[in-house]
Amino acid sequence: MRALLAGLALLTLLSQAQASEVRNYFTPELDGQRINACLATGACGKPAADAFCKVEGYDQAMLFQRERTNSARSIDSNKVCDSDCTAFRQVKCFTVRSDLQTGKTAL
């Protein structure tokens, strides 16, 4: 039991303190237009959600939901879909911060 506790304590001391920042965007927009769930290159879903998160200052998307809409703009161009579009209903973005000092608590 002591060896297990000592091992856990050592891992805690050696590991770098990290915290995640997460933000949910519901019906995300850019310049007043819904975000298309596809990039202008044709890649849909996660690549488009990741691109949106990067524009917002996050590393990547961890969750996204799509829905049909009448108009949506591609995040990587000015291309606009004007009928029967698929836009994001929700995108959850996150980034990992590793600039915290070991031993300090982030709230």
N, CA, C and O of each residue as an XYZ file, in Angstrom:
428
protein
N       0.822     -1.192      0.000
C       0.000      0.000      0.000
C       0.867      1.257      0.000
O       0.570      2.229     -0.696
N       1.941      1.226      0.790
C       2.841      2.376      0.834
C       3.494      2.612     -0.527
O       3.675      3.754     -0.950
N       3.845      1.522     -1.205
C       4.479      1.657     -2.517
C       3.512      2.306     -3.512
O       3.918      3.129     -4.333
N       2.243      1.934     -3.431
C       1.238      2.509     -4.304
C       1.080      4.010     -4.040
O       1.043      4.811     -4.975
N       0.990      4.375     -2.781
C       0.859      5.790     -2.423
C       2.101      6.580     -2.821
O       1.991      7.711     -3.293
N       3.278      5.993     -2.634
C       4.515      6.663     -3.013
C       4.566      6.859     -4.530
O       4.996      7.910     -5.006
N       4.130      5.856     -5.284
C       4.101      5.952     -6.737
C       3.148      7.038     -7.210
O       3.473      7.802     -8.120
N       1.984      7.108     -6.601
C       1.016      8.148     -6.959
C       1.541      9.537     -6.614
O       1.346     10.482     -7.378
N       2.197      9.663     -5.481
C       2.772     10.959     -5.093
C       3.863     11.375     -6.073
O       3.954     12.546     -6.443
N       4.691     10.418     -6.494
C       5.759     10.719     -7.439
C       5.190     11.157     -8.788
O       5.676     12.113     -9.394
N       4.160     10.453     -9.252
C       3.519     10.835    -10.509
C       2.914     12.232    -10.426
O       2.976     13.001    -11.385
N       2.341     12.549     -9.297
C       1.749     13.871     -9.107
C       2.817     14.951     -9.169
O       2.601     15.999     -9.779
N       3.958     14.712     -8.552
C       5.037     15.692     -8.550
C       5.669     15.849     -9.924
O       6.062     16.953    -10.300
N       5.772     14.759    -10.680
C       6.426     14.799    -11.971
C       5.534     15.329    -13.087
O       6.020     15.859    -14.086
N       4.251     15.182    -12.910
C       3.345     15.617    -13.979
C       3.243     17.135    -14.007
O       3.320     17.808    -12.980
N       3.069     17.644    -15.208
C       2.920     19.082    -15.389
C       1.466     19.444    -15.148
O       0.560     18.776    -15.647
N       1.248     20.496    -14.386
C      -0.124     20.924    -14.113
C      -0.745     21.456    -15.393
O      -0.143     22.273    -16.089
N      -1.952     20.992    -15.702
C      -2.659     21.434    -16.895
C      -4.115     21.690    -16.563
O      -4.679     21.061    -15.667
N      -4.700     22.587    -17.266
C      -6.120     22.867    -17.122
C      -6.711     23.020    -18.520
O      -6.027     23.431    -19.457
N      -7.965     22.689    -18.641
C      -8.648     22.842    -19.923
C      -9.601     24.018    -19.851
O     -10.240     24.264    -18.828
N      -9.684     24.730    -20.945
C     -10.690     25.771    -21.082
C     -11.690     25.272    -22.109
O     -11.308     24.851    -23.201
N     -12.960     25.318    -21.763
C     -14.019     24.786    -22.617
C     -15.088     25.855    -22.790
O     -15.409     26.584    -21.851
N     -15.635     25.942    -23.994
C     -16.744     26.857    -24.241
C     -17.714     26.230    -25.233
O     -17.313     25.663    -26.249
N     -18.992     26.344    -24.914
C     -20.069     25.890    -25.789
C     -20.572     27.050    -26.630
O     -20.804     28.142    -26.111
N     -20.739     26.821    -27.911
C     -21.344     27.794    -28.808
C     -22.626     27.174    -29.340
O     -22.588     26.124    -29.981
N     -23.749     27.810    -29.084
C     -25.026     27.341    -29.598
C     -25.405     28.194    -30.801
O     -25.350     29.422    -30.741
N     -25.786     27.543    -31.887
C     -26.025     28.186    -33.189
C     -24.915     29.196    -33.486
O     -25.171     30.393    -33.623
N     -23.679     28.697    -33.583
C     -22.549     29.612    -33.783
C     -22.658     30.391    -35.091
O     -23.119     29.882    -36.113
N     -22.218     31.636    -35.016
C     -22.254     32.533    -36.170
C     -20.913     33.224    -36.317
O     -20.137     33.344    -35.369
N     -20.671     33.668    -37.523
C     -19.516     34.501    -37.820
C     -20.015     35.633    -38.698
O     -20.558     35.396    -39.777
N     -19.834     36.846    -38.246
C     -20.336     38.027    -38.953
C     -21.833     37.932    -39.216
O     -22.304     38.332    -40.281
N     -22.585     37.402    -38.248
C     -24.036     37.334    -38.355
C     -24.589     36.196    -39.186
O     -25.800     36.112    -39.387
N     -23.722     35.315    -39.675
C     -24.194     34.180    -40.483
C     -23.859     32.865    -39.784
O     -22.798     32.715    -39.178
N     -24.789     31.921    -39.884
C     -24.559     30.584    -39.325
C     -23.340     29.951    -39.974
O     -23.005     30.265    -41.116
N     -22.679     29.062    -39.247
C     -21.475     28.403    -39.734
C     -21.837     27.096    -40.425
O     -22.493     26.236    -39.838
N     -21.411     26.951    -41.667
C     -21.623     25.727    -42.437
C     -20.848     24.587    -41.788
O     -19.732     24.782    -41.304
N     -21.438     23.410    -41.781
C     -20.787     22.240    -41.196
C     -19.756     21.626    -42.136
O     -19.139     20.613    -41.806
N     -19.568     22.235    -43.305
C     -18.555     21.788    -44.259
C     -17.623     22.944    -44.615
O     -18.043     24.099    -44.690
N     -16.369     22.616    -44.830
C     -15.407     23.594    -45.306
C     -15.585     23.783    -46.811
O     -16.227     22.961    -47.464
N     -15.034     24.834    -47.354
C     -15.097     25.073    -48.802
C     -14.398     23.953    -49.567
O     -14.715     23.700    -50.729
N     -13.448     23.284    -48.918
C     -12.725     22.178    -49.553
C     -13.559     20.906    -49.642
O     -13.182     19.960    -50.333
N     -14.707     20.882    -48.934
C     -15.570     19.704    -48.960
C     -15.491     18.849    -47.714
O     -16.317     17.955    -47.531
N     -14.515     19.102    -46.850
C     -14.409     18.348    -45.591
C     -15.509     18.813    -44.644
O     -15.674     20.009    -44.407
N     -16.258     17.855    -44.107
C     -17.400     18.190    -43.249
C     -17.231     17.641    -41.832
O     -16.425     16.744    -41.586
N     -18.010     18.202    -40.909
C     -18.023     17.719    -39.535
C     -16.859     18.241    -38.712
O     -16.698     19.449    -38.540
N     -16.043     17.315    -38.203
C     -14.949     17.661    -37.293
C     -13.972     18.675    -37.876
O     -13.597     19.605    -37.162
N     -13.534     18.552    -39.133
C     -12.616     19.572    -39.661
C     -13.209     20.984    -39.639
O     -12.503     21.945    -39.332
N     -14.489     21.115    -39.959
C     -15.137     22.432    -39.945
C     -15.322     22.925    -38.510
O     -15.145     24.113    -38.239
N     -15.674     22.034    -37.598
C     -15.824     22.416    -36.192
C     -14.474     22.844    -35.618
O     -14.391     23.830    -34.885
N     -13.410     22.096    -35.954
C     -12.060     22.470    -35.503
C     -11.666     23.844    -36.037
O     -11.091     24.652    -35.307
N     -11.972     24.112    -37.303
C     -11.645     25.410    -37.909
C     -12.379     26.535    -37.184
O     -11.796     27.590    -36.933
N     -13.654     26.323    -36.844
C     -14.402     27.330    -36.096
C     -13.751     27.582    -34.739
O     -13.572     28.731    -34.336
N     -13.399     26.512    -34.038
C     -12.778     26.657    -32.715
C     -11.458     27.419    -32.801
O     -11.156     28.246    -31.941
N     -10.681     27.141    -33.830
C      -9.401     27.846    -33.993
C      -9.622     29.335    -34.227
O      -8.870     30.158    -33.704
N     -10.640     29.695    -35.004
C     -10.965     31.101    -35.216
C     -11.333     31.766    -33.880
O     -11.038     32.941    -33.661
N     -11.975     31.004    -33.001
C     -12.384     31.531    -31.699
C     -11.265     31.468    -30.652
O     -11.467     31.886    -29.511
N     -10.084     30.948    -31.028
C      -8.949     30.923    -30.107
C      -8.777     29.646    -29.307
O      -8.038     29.635    -28.323
N      -9.439     28.575    -29.705
C      -9.332     27.289    -29.026
C      -8.552     26.309    -29.894
O      -8.356     26.542    -31.087
N      -8.109     25.210    -29.282
C      -7.318     24.221    -30.015
C      -8.149     23.400    -30.994
O      -7.760     23.216    -32.147
N      -9.290     22.911    -30.531
C     -10.113     22.057    -31.383
C     -11.504     21.859    -30.792
O     -11.792     22.283    -29.672
N     -12.357     21.202    -31.577
C     -13.715     20.903    -31.123
C     -13.732     19.539    -30.447
O     -13.075     18.599    -30.893
N     -14.486     19.451    -29.376
C     -14.634     18.155    -28.716
C     -16.028     17.571    -28.943
O     -16.261     16.390    -28.689
N     -16.951     18.407    -29.423
C     -18.307     17.952    -29.685
C     -18.957     18.925    -30.658
O     -18.703     20.128    -30.606
N     -19.793     18.404    -31.539
C     -20.555     19.279    -32.427
C     -21.847     18.585    -32.818
O     -21.930     17.358    -32.853
N     -22.854     19.401    -33.112
C     -24.137     18.910    -33.596
C     -24.506     19.742    -34.815
O     -24.173     20.924    -34.900
N     -25.200     19.108    -35.758
C     -25.577     19.779    -37.000
C     -27.090     19.821    -37.148
O     -27.816     19.041    -36.531
N     -27.548     20.751    -37.982
C     -28.970     20.840    -38.308
C     -29.133     21.515    -39.661
O     -28.238     22.220    -40.128
N     -30.275     21.293    -40.279
C     -30.588     21.919    -41.565
C     -30.970     23.379    -41.336
O     -31.597     23.729    -40.336
N     -30.575     24.213    -42.286
C     -30.906     25.637    -42.223
C     -30.987     26.192    -43.643
O     -30.593     25.518    -44.594
N     -31.487     27.393    -43.791
C     -31.645     28.001    -45.112
C     -30.389     28.680    -45.623
O     -30.237     28.864    -46.830
N     -29.478     29.060    -44.720
C     -28.281     29.772    -45.132
C     -27.146     29.492    -44.151
O     -27.363     29.424    -42.941
N     -25.931     29.330    -44.683
C     -24.762     29.098    -43.829
C     -23.501     29.498    -44.586
O     -23.426     29.369    -45.808
N     -22.529     29.975    -43.853
C     -21.263     30.435    -44.436
C     -20.139     29.477    -44.074
O     -20.049     29.019    -42.935
N     -19.285     29.174    -45.041
C     -18.108     28.342    -44.773
C     -17.130     29.132    -43.917
O     -16.901     30.315    -44.167
N     -16.566     28.500    -42.933
C     -15.652     29.166    -42.004
C     -14.326     29.519    -42.674
O     -13.643     30.450    -42.245
N     -13.959     28.784    -43.720
C     -12.650     28.988    -44.348
C     -12.713     29.801    -45.646
O     -11.714     29.908    -46.358
N     -13.881     30.373    -45.956
C     -14.007     31.206    -47.153
C     -15.239     32.086    -47.007
O     -15.931     32.030    -45.990
N     -15.504     32.875    -47.993
C     -16.714     33.687    -47.990
C     -17.862     32.987    -48.706
O     -18.893     33.602    -48.978
N     -17.688     31.716    -49.009
C     -18.711     30.942    -49.712
C     -19.940     30.779    -48.817
O     -19.838     30.371    -47.660
N     -21.113     31.111    -49.386
C     -22.362     31.032    -48.640
C     -23.304     30.061    -49.329
O     -23.500     30.122    -50.543
N     -23.878     29.175    -48.552
C     -24.925     28.268    -49.027
C     -26.251     28.994    -48.808
O     -26.509     29.497    -47.715
N     -27.093     29.052    -49.839
C     -28.337     29.807    -49.744
C     -29.607     28.962    -49.669
O     -30.701     29.517    -49.559
N     -29.492     27.650    -49.727
C     -30.682     26.817    -49.589
C     -30.278     25.396    -49.225
O     -29.263     24.880    -49.693
N     -31.095     24.774    -48.378
C     -30.867     23.398    -47.928
C     -29.425     23.187    -47.455
O     -28.698     22.353    -47.994
N     -29.031     23.946    -46.450
C     -27.674     23.907    -45.911
C     -27.633     23.104    -44.613
O     -28.652     22.900    -43.953
N     -26.453     22.664    -44.274
C     -26.230     22.024    -42.985
C     -25.301     22.924    -42.186
O     -24.155     23.161    -42.569
N     -25.818     23.419    -41.071
C     -25.048     24.314    -40.212
C     -24.856     23.657    -38.844
O     -25.520     22.676    -38.509
N     -23.943     24.217    -38.073
C     -23.753     23.716    -36.710
C     -24.854     24.246    -35.798
O     -25.155     25.440    -35.789
N     -25.443     23.341    -35.039
C     -26.387     23.719    -33.993
C     -25.622     24.021    -32.715
O     -25.996     24.904    -31.944
N     -24.523     23.259    -32.500
C     -23.693     23.449    -31.317
C     -22.271     23.035    -31.647
O     -22.046     22.069    -32.377
N     -21.319     23.770    -31.105
C     -19.908     23.382    -31.163
C     -19.325     23.621    -29.778
O     -19.459     24.709    -29.219
N     -18.684     22.609    -29.235
C     -18.005     22.734    -27.941
C     -16.512     22.720    -28.216
O     -15.963     21.727    -28.693
N     -15.862     23.836    -27.907
C     -14.435     24.003    -28.170
C     -13.644     23.859    -26.875
O     -14.143     24.140    -25.785
N     -12.385     23.410    -27.022
C     -11.522     23.366    -25.846
C     -10.084     23.628    -26.240
O      -9.678     23.473    -27.392
N      -9.340     24.028    -25.238
C      -7.901     24.203    -25.375
C      -7.270     23.762    -24.066
O      -7.884     23.883    -23.006
N      -6.067     23.259    -24.131
C      -5.355     22.819    -22.939
C      -4.302     23.857    -22.607
O      -3.480     24.217    -23.449
N      -4.332     24.328    -21.394
C      -3.328     25.270    -20.910
C      -2.320     24.508    -20.063
O      -2.701     23.757    -19.165
N      -1.050     24.696    -20.343
C      -0.017     24.046    -19.540
C       0.876     25.077    -18.872
O       1.985     24.761    -18.442
N       0.390     26.315    -18.785
C       1.207     27.380    -18.205
C       0.966     27.569    -16.714
O       1.413     28.558    -16.133
N       0.267     26.637    -16.097
C       0.014     26.733    -14.666
C       1.217     26.247    -13.878
O       1.909     25.327    -14.315
N       1.472     26.830    -12.761
C       2.580     26.415    -11.904
C       2.178     25.187    -11.103
O       1.058     25.107    -10.599
N       3.098     24.225    -10.986
C       2.825     23.017    -10.213
C       2.556     23.399     -8.772
O       3.269     24.212     -8.184
N       1.521     22.803     -8.212
C       1.192     23.054     -6.832
C       0.157     24.148     -6.631
O      -0.369     24.302     -5.528
N      -0.143     24.906     -7.668
C      -1.168     25.942     -7.565
C      -2.481     25.393     -8.092
O      -2.508     24.582     -9.017
N      -3.533     25.833     -7.507
C      -4.863     25.349     -7.885
C      -5.527     26.356     -8.815
O      -5.569     27.553     -8.529
N      -6.037     25.860     -9.919
C      -6.784     26.705    -10.854
C      -8.261     26.505    -10.623
O      -8.728     25.367    -10.554
N      -8.991     27.561    -10.504
C     -10.445     27.466    -10.305
C     -11.168     27.863    -11.546
O     -12.398     27.848    -11.575
